[in-house]
């Protein structure tokens, strides 16, 4: 897992290389909305794409994580079916329903059933490099290539993709500092349930850290966002708690949200012995998101190491999948 995390900057550059050679047939039917279907590492990729395009894209972008296709989906809906393995049953289910609904479909995977269906039905297909033992470590491919597909459809402005090259260079240059900071934060999280707070714009980063602590470090945690957190969860901080609080912050967060986070910190700082603020680096939203992804992935790895657990092992998920297959549930 440490090698996979360490390769993240290079993975981004490889994804950019693949994106430059894309030549998708987009057709003549107008797209009214975009749906990204994916689970786990592919699903969180969609969350990042949705937020990156929130101020740019002139059609709505939806991310679905499940078996069903939204009722509005039709010939004017662009569906990106994203699954690293190509075997994710929820994503395959959406793919089949999207074909029935005559949606415009692009498939993104390293192979499996998704590639088989794409070839069989002559659907546009983008191949992700194979050989990764942990699909969640392929987030760079997921985010960059989903955006590259949308660029083919005219939903990504010229020059936006350049931000990923800058971000890749940033985290490569900051490698030693990132790892040292991650180690320091990880040490403070040992033996704690972690509460992750961010603004809504950077919620994908909070979700990513939650998922990585779940899978890599084998521990429970939760997240919430500002300003919504101030309308409910804040009241829950009534008593002293053994929880650890980690704020994901940016120096240019919306002024009101930044103030809310400052005041919230004052309110809860005597309720917990562990309160950490982690600031991003970079100029653009893409750079900040990539920086936080990378340092938080390292945090999850160092927590796993301190807990003496294997960050790659996910036997309980494999057991669940095999149980579903054995019972032939459809």
N, C-alpha and C positions, 0 to 999 in steps of 0.2 A: 504493500500500500504506500509506503514512503516513496518508492520508485515511481509509482503511478502519479502521486501528488507532485513529485519533483518534475515530472514530464509535462505538466500542465501548460507552461509557456510554449513548448514545442508543439503540443497538441493543437493549440490555437493557430499557430502558423501553418501547420499541416491542413487544418480545416480551411484556412484562407486560401491555400493553394488549390484545394479541391473546388472551392467556390468560384475561383477564377475560370475554371474550365466548364462550369455548368452551362448548359444550353437547353433549357426546358421549353417544350412546346406549350405555351400558355393558352392557346385557343382564342376564340373570338367572343366568348360569352363573358359578360361583365361579372365581376366579383363584388358582391354586396357585403360579405362578411368572411372572416377567416376563423377557422376552428383548428386548433392544434390538439391532437389526441396523443397522450402519452402518459406513462406511469413512472414513478420513481425518478431516476436520473434524467429520463427523457421528458417527463412531465414538468420537472422543475426547470428544465431548459425552456419549455414553453412559457413558464411564468416570467422568466427573465426577458424573453422576447416580447411578451405582452407589455411589460413595464418599459422596456427600452423604446417601444414604438408608441407609448401612450400619448406623447405630445407630437407625434409625427404622422401616424397613419390615419388616413381619412375614412377608413372603414373599421368597424369594431373587430377586435381580436379576442376570441374566447379560448380558454384552455379547459379541456374536459379530461377528467381522470376517472374513468369508469368504462362500463360496457355500452352505454347508450349514446345515441346521436341526438342532438337537440331537434325538436320538432320543426324548427324553422329551416333546417338544412335542405337545400334543393340544388338545382343546377347553377345557381348564383353563389353557392357556398364553396369556398376553397378549403379543403381538408388536408392538413399535413398529418400523416400517420407516422409517428416517430417512436421507434423501438430499437434500441441498440441490438439486442439479440434477434429481433424479428419474430420472437416467439411469444411475446407478451399477449396473453389471451384477451385482455380488455381492449388492447389496441387493435388486434385482429378482428374482434367483434365490431368495433367502430368502422373498420375498413369495409367489412362486408355490408354493413348498413348504409355506408356512404355510397357504395356502388349501386345498391338498390334505389337510393334516393337521387341517383344521377348527379352526384356532387362532382366538382372538379377535385381530383385527388393527386397528391404527390406523396410518395412513400420514401421514408428515410430509415435505413437500417444497415446492419452489417451482413444480413442474410436472412435465414429462417423463413417462416411462413409469409412474412410481409414481402420479402423479395420474390418468393414463389408466386404470390398473388399478383404482384406488380408485373412480372414477366408474362404470366398467363393471360392477364387482362390488358396488356399493353399500356400500363400506367406509367407516368413519369416516375423514375426511381433514382435516388441519390444514395450511393454506396458509402458507408462508413468503414474505415479500416478495421479489420478483424484482429483478434489476438488479445483483447483486454479481458482479464479475468473478472473484473468488477465493473459492470456497466455504469455504476454511479461515478466512476472515475473518468467517464467519457463526456463530461459536461461541456468541455470546450467544443467538441464536435457538434454536440446537440445545439447549443446556442448559435454558434457561427453558421452552421449549415441551415438551420431553420430560417435565420435572417437572410441567408443567401438565396433561399428559395423564394422568400417574399420579395427580395430585390428583383428577381426575375419577373415578378408580377407588377413591379412598379410601386411597391409599398415601402421601400427603403430608399432614402435619399442618397444621392451620389456622395461618396466620401465618408458615410457613416461607418462602413466596414473598416476604414483605416484606423478607427479607434481601437480595434482589437490588436492591431500590430503594435500600437503605442502601449497598450495595456500589457501585452506579452513582454515587451522590453522592460516595462516598469517592474513587474514582479520578478523578472530574471535579475535585474540590477539590484533589487531590494532583497534578494534571496536570503542572505545571512540575517539581516535585521528582522525579516518576516518570521523566520524560524525561531530566532531567539525570543521575539515577542510572543509567539505562539506558545513556546515552552513555558514562559512566565505565566501566561494566562491559564494554561492547562493545569499548572500546579495549584492554582487557586480554586479550580473547579472539582478537584478530587474529593469524592465522598459527598458531593452536593447534588441536589436537583437544580438544574440550571433554568432560569427564566430569561428569555432573549427578547429584548425590545428594540424596535426600529421604527422609522417612519413607514407609512404605507408604501411609498415609492420603493423602498428597499426591503419590503417584506420578502421577496424571493431570497435575499441573503439570509434573513432570519430563518426561513423555512429550510434552506440548504443546510445551515448549521445544525438545526434541530434534527434533520434527517441523518446528517453525518455523525452526530453524537449517538443517535439511535443505532445506526448500523456499524459504525467503526468502533465506538466506545462501549456499545451494549448498555446504554443507560437511557432513562426517561428524562424528558425535559419538555418545556412548552415555550410558545412565543406569543407575542401580541404586538399591536402596532399603535402608533400615535397618529391622529388624536383619539382614535376609538378607545384606547386603553383608559383614557382619562374619564370616560363616561360609564365605566363599569368596574374593571379590574382594580383600579386604584383603591376603591373602597375595601377590597379584600386584604389590603396591607394594614390590618388592624393590630396584629400582634407580632412579636418577635418571631423570626422564622429562620430555619437553617438553610433556606434557599440561597443560591448564588444568582446575582443579577448581572447580566451582560448587556450593555447598551451598544448597539451598532450605530455610529454617528458619522456625520459628514459636516465639514466646516461651512458648507453652503446649504444645509438643510433649510427648508422654508422657515422664516424667522419665527412665526408663531409656534411651529412644532418644536423648534430648538428651545424656545422659552418653556414650553410645556415639559420637555425632557429635563431641563434644569430644575424646574420646580418639583417635578416628580422625584428626582434624585434627592432633593432636600427632604421630601416627605418620607421616603422609604429608607434613607441611609441609616437610621437608627433601628430599623426592623431587620436588618441583615448584616452579617459580618463580612460579606463579600459583595462588593459593588464595583464593577469594572466598566470603564468606557473605552471602546475601541473605535478609533477614528480611521476613516478610509484615507487613501492617498490617490492622487490623480486629478486631472482637470475635468474630463467629461464623465457623464453618468456611466458609460461603458467601462472606463478605467477604474472608477471607484468600485463598481460592482465586481469586476474581475479581481481587484486587489482584495476585497473582503471575502470573495469565494476562496481565494488561495490561502489567506492567513487562517480562515476558519477551518478549512480542510486540514491544515497542519495542527490546529488546536485539537480537533477530533482525534487525529493520529496520536498526539502526545498524551491525551487523556487515556486512550486505549492502551498505550505503552505503560503508563503508570498503573493502570488497572490490571495489567498483565493479561490482556485479552487479545485475541487475533482479530485485527481490523478487517480482514478479508472474509472471515467465516460468517455465513448467514444460514446456518443449518435449519433454523426454525422456519425461515421463509421457504426453503427448499422442501421441508416436510409438508408445509401447507399446500404448496403447488402439487406435490406428488399425491397428497390425500385427495385433492380435487380431481386429479386425473383418474385415480383409482376408483372413485365413486361415480365417475362419468357424469358429473354435474354439468348441465348446459344452461 
